[in-house]
Amino acid sequence: MVKLKDNGKKRFEMPNAYVILVFIILFASIATWLIPPGAFEYEKVDVQGTMRNVIVPGTFEYLPAEEANPVGPLGFLSSFHRGLISASEVVFLSFLAYSSFYLVMQTGAMNAMIGGLLKRFSGKEKLVIPLFFIVFALGASILGMWSEFYGFFPIMVGLGTALGYDAMVGFAIIQLGIGVGFATSIMNPFTVVIAQSLAGLPIYSASGFRIIVSAVMYAISIWWIFRYCKKIKDDPTKSIVYGDVSAHHFDREELINFKWKRSMFIYS
């Protein structure tokens, strides 16, 4: 999408996510007319009591041209409906997660909780950074949470500014936390349990090694965030987002003055 700046020059602006998704699906549909069809052989594997179809390596072969089934205009249009149905569990999980966080934000419960933390850690705001980082990292590492944390992104971005830093600090806390937690998973049901089952390894084997790696990566990530915080505290112009106004920001004083009773909505 192209928009005009105040000086009349054109600048690129990222289009809406739905527009991007439509073009990705359109591209994939067109590709079905250009790429020769092929298939793998599959075998059923028992993964923790659940039978899963797994690709047999080296069995790929191209199919005859008459077996090609390219996607036409009707297939392209119906793919949105069929996709929502096939991924209904994830779709409704996202709906419920976002609606829950919307209620939390509208009632001011999250603001009250963050304000309470800022008040409790007054003068020691830096302690809030590893606290939230470890929460997100362990959620990803132990429970396999990733998309479930999406609703926290605007909250954490706002927290970064409320702490006196910038939006990138808040983003780093949650994004690094989730990413590092997932990458160094201790008992993630997806990257550990399913992966080890498919590989024929004992479930949760080498947990001690993964705990050590996790601790080291957590420490490095938190150090990196602290390093960036110090850099922009000393010179705000070194902020990656210097000069940009964040769409999600909190006023520190307003947060601190929120009534703590509002935070009780979170526990309900």
PLY file of the C-alpha trace (Angstrom):
ply
format ascii 1.0
element vertex 268
property float x
property float y
property float z
element edge 267
property int vertex1
property int vertex2
end_header
0.00 0.00 0.00
1.37 3.41 -0.94
0.52 6.65 0.87
1.65 10.24 0.45
3.86 11.87 3.08
3.29 15.45 4.18
5.91 16.56 1.66
4.06 14.86 -1.18
6.49 11.95 -1.54
5.23 8.40 -1.65
6.02 5.91 1.09
5.20 2.23 1.49
2.85 1.21 4.29
2.28 -2.40 5.25
-1.22 -3.48 4.15
-3.75 -5.08 6.49
-2.99 -8.66 7.56
-6.14 -9.92 5.83
-4.95 -8.45 2.53
-1.61 -10.25 2.92
-3.36 -13.55 3.68
-5.61 -13.23 0.63
-2.60 -12.70 -1.63
-0.75 -15.66 -0.07
-3.75 -17.93 -0.74
-4.07 -16.50 -4.25
-0.38 -17.17 -4.90
-0.73 -20.75 -3.64
-3.79 -21.29 -5.86
-1.96 -20.03 -8.95
1.01 -22.26 -8.07
-1.21 -25.35 -8.36
-1.41 -24.61 -12.11
2.35 -24.23 -12.50
3.98 -26.80 -10.20
3.75 -30.49 -11.20
1.75 -32.59 -8.69
3.52 -35.13 -6.51
3.00 -37.24 -3.42
4.78 -39.02 -0.57
3.92 -42.34 0.99
2.75 -42.22 4.60
2.89 -44.62 7.52
1.02 -44.60 10.80
3.12 -44.03 13.92
1.94 -44.30 17.51
2.78 -41.02 19.28
1.82 -41.21 22.95
-1.29 -43.25 22.18
-2.29 -41.19 19.14
-1.83 -42.63 15.64
-0.27 -40.05 13.32
0.44 -40.19 9.60
4.15 -39.62 9.05
5.93 -39.15 5.70
8.20 -42.02 4.63
11.52 -40.43 3.55
12.61 -41.00 -0.06
9.15 -41.99 -1.33
8.27 -38.79 -3.19
7.20 -39.25 -6.80
5.53 -37.06 -9.39
1.97 -37.92 -10.33
0.68 -38.21 -13.92
-0.51 -34.93 -15.39
-4.08 -36.22 -15.61
-4.13 -36.56 -11.79
-3.39 -32.88 -11.33
-6.10 -31.01 -9.47
-5.39 -27.27 -9.82
-7.43 -24.81 -7.76
-9.97 -22.81 -9.74
-11.78 -19.57 -8.85
-14.46 -21.44 -6.88
-11.86 -23.44 -4.99
-9.97 -20.24 -4.19
-13.08 -18.55 -2.77
-14.20 -21.61 -0.80
-10.73 -22.17 0.65
-11.36 -19.46 3.26
-14.45 -21.26 4.55
-12.83 -24.70 4.44
-9.70 -23.37 6.13
-11.69 -21.92 9.03
-13.48 -25.25 9.50
-10.33 -27.41 9.35
-8.53 -25.09 11.79
-11.61 -24.44 13.94
-9.88 -25.45 17.19
-7.13 -22.86 16.70
-9.54 -20.24 15.35
-11.92 -20.47 18.30
-9.00 -20.61 20.74
-7.79 -17.32 19.23
-11.29 -15.81 19.44
-11.66 -16.79 23.08
-8.14 -15.67 23.99
-8.50 -12.27 22.34
-12.00 -11.67 23.71
-10.75 -12.52 27.21
-7.85 -10.10 26.91
-10.19 -7.47 25.48
-12.36 -7.72 28.60
-9.29 -7.57 30.81
-8.09 -4.42 29.04
-11.51 -2.72 28.95
-12.07 -3.23 32.68
-8.63 -1.80 33.44
-7.66 -5.02 35.24
-4.36 -5.40 33.41
-3.54 -1.72 33.90
-4.21 -2.10 37.61
-1.99 -5.17 37.85
0.89 -3.50 35.97
0.41 -0.36 38.07
0.61 -2.47 41.23
3.86 -4.03 40.02
5.33 -0.63 39.20
4.36 0.64 42.64
5.75 -2.44 44.40
9.00 -2.32 42.43
9.34 1.46 42.60
13.00 2.29 42.07
13.65 -1.32 41.01
11.63 -1.37 37.78
14.27 -3.49 36.08
13.10 -6.48 38.13
9.83 -6.43 36.17
11.72 -7.32 32.99
13.09 -10.75 34.06
9.85 -11.46 35.92
7.69 -11.23 32.79
10.41 -12.72 30.57
10.58 -15.89 32.67
6.76 -16.18 32.78
6.55 -16.09 28.97
9.59 -18.33 28.52
8.30 -21.03 30.89
4.83 -20.87 29.34
6.36 -21.65 25.94
8.93 -24.11 27.31
6.61 -26.20 29.47
3.11 -25.74 28.04
3.93 -25.02 24.39
2.16 -21.64 24.51
2.80 -19.29 21.62
-0.34 -18.00 19.93
-1.98 -17.96 23.37
0.33 -15.06 24.25
-0.54 -12.90 21.23
-2.97 -10.79 23.24
-0.13 -9.76 25.54
1.93 -8.06 22.82
0.24 -4.63 22.98
0.25 -4.84 26.79
3.98 -5.55 26.94
4.75 -2.86 24.35
2.89 -0.40 26.57
4.74 -1.69 29.62
8.06 -0.95 27.92
7.15 2.73 27.67
5.69 2.81 31.19
9.01 1.54 32.55
10.68 4.57 31.00
12.23 2.79 28.02
10.60 2.25 24.61
8.17 -0.06 22.85
11.00 -2.34 21.68
11.86 -3.25 25.28
8.33 -4.48 25.91
8.32 -6.32 22.58
11.66 -7.96 23.37
10.45 -9.18 26.76
7.58 -11.17 25.26
9.02 -12.09 21.86
12.40 -13.20 23.18
10.73 -14.93 26.10
8.43 -16.98 23.89
11.06 -17.62 21.20
13.84 -18.68 23.56
11.40 -20.69 25.67
10.19 -22.59 22.63
13.70 -23.08 21.21
15.09 -24.48 24.48
11.94 -26.33 25.53
12.17 -28.36 28.70
8.94 -30.36 28.29
7.04 -28.67 25.46
4.39 -31.15 24.24
5.15 -30.28 20.62
8.91 -29.76 20.27
9.81 -32.35 22.91
7.11 -34.98 23.43
5.98 -35.38 19.82
9.49 -34.92 18.41
11.03 -37.50 20.74
8.20 -39.94 20.08
8.72 -39.67 16.32
12.48 -40.06 16.78
12.02 -43.14 18.94
13.64 -41.54 22.00
12.49 -41.90 25.62
10.00 -39.13 26.47
11.60 -36.22 28.36
15.05 -37.77 28.03
18.02 -35.37 28.49
15.82 -32.98 30.48
18.77 -31.94 32.64
20.72 -30.81 29.59
17.74 -28.82 28.29
17.27 -27.14 31.69
20.92 -26.01 31.67
20.65 -24.73 28.09
17.40 -22.93 28.97
18.95 -21.23 31.99
21.95 -20.07 29.95
19.78 -18.74 27.10
17.41 -17.00 29.53
20.37 -15.26 31.19
21.83 -14.16 27.84
18.45 -12.86 26.63
17.76 -10.91 29.82
21.29 -9.48 29.71
20.72 -8.36 26.12
17.47 -6.59 27.09
19.21 -4.89 30.05
22.04 -3.85 27.73
19.57 -2.26 25.32
17.74 -0.55 28.22
20.97 1.03 29.45
21.88 2.17 25.95
18.62 4.05 25.38
18.57 5.40 28.94
21.98 6.96 28.34
21.02 8.18 24.86
17.32 7.98 23.85
18.25 8.70 20.22
19.76 5.20 20.02
16.32 3.67 20.40
15.36 1.55 17.39
11.96 3.26 17.39
13.19 6.75 18.27
10.78 9.38 16.97
7.94 6.90 16.42
4.77 7.19 18.47
3.67 3.79 19.74
0.02 2.89 19.21
0.16 1.07 22.54
1.57 3.06 25.43
0.72 3.55 29.10
1.11 6.60 31.26
3.14 5.56 34.30
1.28 7.79 36.76
-2.12 6.65 35.50
-1.11 3.02 35.91
0.10 3.53 39.46
-3.16 5.30 40.40
-5.40 2.46 39.12
-7.41 0.83 41.88
-5.96 -2.58 42.77
-9.46 -4.08 43.06
-9.76 -3.92 39.28
-6.97 -6.47 38.96
-9.20 -9.02 40.72
-11.05 -9.40 37.39
-8.02 -11.28 36.05
-8.35 -14.00 38.69
-12.08 -14.36 38.10
0 1
1 2
2 3
3 4
4 5
5 6
6 7
7 8
8 9
9 10
10 11
11 12
12 13
13 14
14 15
15 16
16 17
17 18
18 19
19 20
20 21
21 22
22 23
23 24
24 25
25 26
26 27
27 28
28 29
29 30
30 31
31 32
32 33
33 34
34 35
35 36
36 37
37 38
38 39
39 40
40 41
41 42
42 43
43 44
44 45
45 46
46 47
47 48
48 49
49 50
50 51
51 52
52 53
53 54
54 55
55 56
56 57
57 58
58 59
59 60
60 61
61 62
62 63
63 64
64 65
65 66
66 67
67 68
68 69
69 70
70 71
71 72
72 73
73 74
74 75
75 76
76 77
77 78
78 79
79 80
80 81
81 82
82 83
83 84
84 85
85 86
86 87
87 88
88 89
89 90
90 91
91 92
92 93
93 94
94 95
95 96
96 97
97 98
98 99
99 100
100 101
101 102
102 103
103 104
104 105
105 106
106 107
107 108
108 109
109 110
110 111
111 112
112 113
113 114
114 115
115 116
116 117
117 118
118 119
119 120
120 121
121 122
122 123
123 124
124 125
125 126
126 127
127 128
128 129
129 130
130 131
131 132
132 133
133 134
134 135
135 136
136 137
137 138
138 139
139 140
140 141
141 142
142 143
143 144
144 145
145 146
146 147
147 148
148 149
149 150
150 151
151 152
152 153
153 154
154 155
155 156
156 157
157 158
158 159
159 160
160 161
161 162
162 163
163 164
164 165
165 166
166 167
167 168
168 169
169 170
170 171
171 172
172 173
173 174
174 175
175 176
176 177
177 178
178 179
179 180
180 181
181 182
182 183
183 184
184 185
185 186
186 187
187 188
188 189
189 190
190 191
191 192
192 193
193 194
194 195
195 196
196 197
197 198
198 199
199 200
200 201
201 202
202 203
203 204
204 205
205 206
206 207
207 208
208 209
209 210
210 211
211 212
212 213
213 214
214 215
215 216
216 217
217 218
218 219
219 220
220 221
221 222
222 223
223 224
224 225
225 226
226 227
227 228
228 229
229 230
230 231
231 232
232 233
233 234
234 235
235 236
236 237
237 238
238 239
239 240
240 241
241 242
242 243
243 244
244 245
245 246
246 247
247 248
248 249
249 250
250 251
251 252
252 253
253 254
254 255
255 256
256 257
257 258
258 259
259 260
260 261
261 262
262 263
263 264
264 265
265 266
266 267
